[in-house]
């Protein structure tokens, strides 16, 4: 199960994490976000122990989104050692999302 992150626990859950993290910024009215959510949830299981996956409801965390320059949805950020190291924004397809995560894992950990 994917954890829900808010502005209140972002630093604790993402910045302080020892494991790289994929942060899924989504919104309840974003049809592309909702369509990709099953794939994101599958990645949480597939990369368990290698990459933590969390989600942020952008509609409930606007200040956090502004601070991270998340201006459109869906947006996927990868954090490592407390810093953003990768970003995927815009016309995201299942294939692009899977390649984005797979490429990061392979280059940083030698994942599946």
PAFINU-59137 format. One record per residue: residue in three letters; y, z, x of N, C-alpha, C, O, CB in turn. Coordinates in steps of 0.2 Angstrom, whole numbers, plus 5000, padded with zeros to 4 digits. Glycine has a CB too. Example, Ala and Ser with C-alpha at 12.3 -4.5 7.8 and 13.67 -1.06 7.14 Angstrom:
<rs>
ALA497250395066497850395062498450395066498350425071497850455057/SER498950355064499550365068500050395064500650405067499750295070/
</rs>
This chain:
<rs>
UNK499450005004500050005000500650005004500750035009500050064995/UNK501149965002501749965006502250015004502350034998502149895005/UNK502550045009503050095008503750075006503950015008503150145014/UNK504050105001504750084999505250125004505150185004504850104992/UNK505750095007506250125011506850115008507050065004506250085018/UNK507250165008507950165006508450185011508250195017508050225000/UNK509050185010509550205015509450275017509650285023510350195012/UNK509250315013509150385015508550395020508550445024508950425009/UNK508050355020507450365025507350305029506850305033506850375021/UNK507850255030507750205034507750225041507250195045508350155033/UNK508150265044508150285051507450315052507150305058508650325052/UNK507250355048506650395049506050345049505550355053506550455044/UNK505950305044505450265043505350195048504850175050505350245036/UNK505950175049506050105053506250115060505850105065506450055049/UNK506850145061507150155067506750195072506650185078507850175067/UNK506450255069506050295073505350285074504950315077506150365070/UNK505150225071504450215071504250185078504550155082504250155066/UNK503650205080503350185086502950125086502850085091502850245089/UNK502750105080502450045078502949985076503450005072501850055073/UNK502949925078503349875075503349875067502749885064503149805078/UNK503849855064503949855057504149795054504649765057504349915055/UNK503849765049504149715045504449745039504149775035503549665043/UNK505149725038505449755032505649695028505949645030506149785035/UNK505349705022505449655016506049675012505949715008504749645012/UNK506549635012507149645008507049605002507049545003507849635011/UNK507049634996506849594990507349614984507649664985506149604988/UNK507249584979507649604973507249584967506849544967508349574973/UNK507349624961506949614955507149554952506749534947507049674951/UNK507649524953507849454950507749394955507849344953508549454948/UNK507449414961507349354966506649334964506149364966507449384973/UNK506549274961505949244960505449234966504849244966505949184956/UNK505849204971505449194978505249254981504649254983505949154983/UNK505649314980505349374983504749394979504249424982505949424982/UNK504749394973504249414969503549374970503049394970504349414961/UNK503649304971503149264972502849274979502249274980503349194972/UNK503249304984502949314991502649384991502349394996503449304996/UNK502849424987502649494987501849504988501649554992502849534981/UNK501449474985500749474986500549464993500049494996500349434981/UNK500849414996500749395003500949455008500649465013501049325005/UNK501549475006501749535011501249595010501149625015502449555008/UNK501049605004500549665003499949655007499649695010500449674996/UNK499649585007499049575011499149575018498749605022498849495009/UNK499749565021499949575028499949645030499749665035500649545029/UNK500049685025500049765026499349785028499249825033500349805020/UNK498849755025498149775026497949735032497549765037497749755020/UNK498149665033497849625038498049655045497749645050498149555037/UNK498749675045498949695052499049775052499349805057499649675053/UNK498649815048498649885049498549905056498049885059498049915044/UNK498949955058498849985064499249945070499349975075498149985066/UNK499449885068499749835073500549825071500949825075499449775074/UNK500649825064501249815061501249845055500849835050501349735060/UNK501749895054501849925048502349885043502749845046502249995049/UNK502149885037502549845032502849885027502549925024502149785029/UNK503549875026503949915021504349865017504449815019504349975024/UNK504649895011505049855008505649885006505649955005504649825001/UNK506249855005506849885003507049844997507149784997507349875008/UNK507249874991507549844985508249834987508649884986507349884979/UNK508449774988509149764990509649784984510249804986509249694991/UNK509449774978509849794972510049874972510549894969509549774966/UNK509649914975509749984975509950014982510150064983509050014974/UNK510049964987510249984994510749934997510649915002509649994998/UNK511249924993511749874995512149895002512249855006512249864990/UNK512249955003512649975009512149965015512349945020512850055008/UNK511549985014511049965020511049895021511049875027510349995018/UNK510949855016510949785017511549755020511549715025510849745010/UNK512149775018512749755022512749775029512949745033513349785018/UNK512549845030512549865037512049825042512249815048512349935038/UNK511549795039511049755043511249685042510849635044510349765040/UNK511749665039511949595037511449555033511249495035512049555044/UNK511149585029510649555024511049535018511249565014510049605022/UNK511149465018511649435013511349395008511649375003512149395017/UNK510649375009510349335004509549355004509349395009510349265006/UNK509249344999508549364998508149294997508349244994508449404992/UNK507549304999507249355003507449355010507649305013506449355002/UNK507449415013507549425020507049465023506849515020508249455022/UNK506749445029506249485032506449495039506649455043505549445032/UNK506449565041506649585048506149615051505749655048507349635047/UNK506049605057505549645061505949685066506349665070505049595065/UNK505749755066506049805071505449825076504949835074506249865067/UNK505749825082505249855087505649905091506249885093504949795091/UNK505449965093505750015097506450025094506950035097505849985104/UNK506550025087507150045084507649995083508250005081507450105087/UNK507449935085507949875085507649815082507049805082508249855092/UNK508149775078507949715075507749665081508149655085508449685070/UNK507149635080507049585085506849515083506849465086506349605089/UNK506749515076506649445073506949445066506949505063505849435073/UNK507149385063507349385056507149315053507249265057508149395057/UNK506949325047506749265043507149265037507149315033506049255042/UNK507549215035508049215029508049145026507849095029508749235031/UNK508149145019508249085016507649055012507249095009508449035021/UNK507548995013506948955010506348975013506048935017507148885010/UNK506049035011505449055014504849035010504849045004505449135015/UNK504349005013503748985010503249035012503349075017503548915011/UNK502649035009502049075011501849055018501749105023501449065007/UNK501848995020501748975026502248995032501949015037501648895027/UNK502848985030503349015035503349085036503349115042504048995032/UNK503149125031503149195032502549215036502549255040503149235025/UNK501949185034501349205038501449185045501249215050500749165035/UNK501749125047501849105054502349145057502249165063502149035054/UNK502849175054503349215057503049285059503149305065503849235051/UNK502649315055502249375056501749365062501749405066501949405050/UNK501349315061500849295065501049285072500849315077500349235063/UNK501549245073501849235079502149295083502049305089502449175079/UNK502449335079502749395082502149445084502149465090503149435077/UNK501649455080501049495082500749465088500549505093500549505076/UNK500649405088500249375094500649385101500449395106500149305093/UNK501349375100501749375106501949445108502049455114502449345105/UNK501849495104501949565106501349615106501449665109502449595101/UNK500849595104500249635103499549605104499049635106500249675097/UNK499549545103498949505104498449515097497849525098498549525109/UNK498849515091498449535085497949485083497749445087498949535080/UNK497749485076497249445074497349365074496849335072497049465067/
</rs>
